Amino acid sequence: CKAFVDRIAEFQKTVGGLIELVDQLAKAAESEKMKAIGARNLLKSIAKQREAQEQQLQALIAEKKMQLER
């Protein structure tokens, strides 16, 4: 009976270690996920800035063409 109790205690210890490991991995995965989301948002922001800059340049080109046609 004592051997059984010892084996159960060892099993609980092993399971506890596995749970801690899984928790650490989950935290690391969540951290990497947040970094990826941040990088994606930054890229979207840069793309929008470039699009706005392109529109400004297109408007400037159109304005210069109008001036040259006069």
Secondary structure, DSSP 8 states (H G I E B T S, - for coil): -HHHHHHHHHHHHHHHHHHHHHHHHHHHHHHHHHHHHHHHHHHHHHHHHHHHHHHHHHHHHHHHHHHHH-
